[in-house]
Amino acid sequence: MMRLFLATLITLLGLALPGLASVNFNGTWVLDLKASDSPEPMMKRMGVSALERKTRSFDEARIYL
């Protein structure tokens, strides 16, 4: 019974994985600053200076893929 389950699972994964790989995320992604947490605590842990943290917090985050 366990072998049948594993064989079925492997077959289903084999069929599903190529479909997941074909998703296209190309484009411009913009972070919605109003709906997001402030990056300041993370930047502070990274050792970024207070002045740079303040100036970066007003920037619009944009990622190009």
Residue, then its C-alpha position, 0 to 999 in steps of 0.5 A: m500500500m505504501r509503495l502505491f502511495l509513493a508511486t502516485l505521489i512521485t507521478l503527481l509531483g512529476l506532472a505538477l513541477p513543469g507547470l510551476a516552472s513555466v510561471n513568468f514573473n518578468g516585469t517591474w515590481v513596486l513595493d506598496l509602502k503603505a501596506s508594508d512594514s518599515p525596513e528600518p529594523m532590518m536595516k538597523r540589524m544590518g548596521v546601516s547608519a541612522l541617516e541612511r536608514k531615514t533617507r532610504s525609508f522614503d525611497e520607492a522600492r522597485i525591482y526589475l526582473 
